[in-house]
Amino acid sequence: MKFGASRSRQGGHRLTRLDSERRGRVTLGIINGYDKHKMREPHRRAIARAGAVAAAFEANLALFGFPLPEEVRTPAQLAAWSRQKTTIGQGAAYFVELAERGRVAIFEAAERGFPPQLGTPILTTSKPRPQLALDLSAIALRVNTGESLLLVFGLGPHGPPEPVRRACAADFDVTEIGYSLETATALGAVASAVWHATKRARPR
């Protein structure tokens, strides 16, 4: 699956599908909940891990509110910087690959909502709002019928802030029984589950 990238007004890159399949995109959206002023080790680790997961399960990656160093302004620059800072994800090689393919976007904080080109925002949470809860089969059906989804993850001990929760159109608990997962674990669990479910549900 191929993607292109172009500059958006929100300060990131618009992820554009170039293939002719009618399936929607899946983008993993990471909301920074750690230090908002200085890049620290949890940020670096999260970026490398998310890049590896996105690459493995054919997803795009969007980063929101990360305090990037002054010399980093684009996904390609972030990839080069990450490669020097971590050994996770084969020394950030998976993140570099993802960025080179135009499948990484960088945005400011998402308190005012999400860029519409990323798709319908769905909050990954252990406490889904009952009236907005989706199960895995519903997510697979949406993707396979052409709807692009932004799966939102909160990075940090407190999860995404309330404005971000309100900006999400639906909620998804990958465990289905309210188990709270650490962000890296949740990323892998959700991306893997959605990838396998969409392949099983795909019309032949």
KATA-V681914 format. One record per helix or strand. SS is the DSSP state (H for helix, E for strand). FROM is the first residue (numbers start at 0). TO is the last residue. If there is no record, write none. Layout:
SS_FROM_TO / SS_FROM_TO
This chain:
E_2_6 / E_12_16 / E_25_31 / H_40_55 / E_59_63 / H_74_82 / H_87_99 / E_103_106 / H_115_117 / E_119_123 / H_129_131 / E_132_133 / H_135_143 / E_148_154 / H_161_166 / E_169_171 / H_182_200
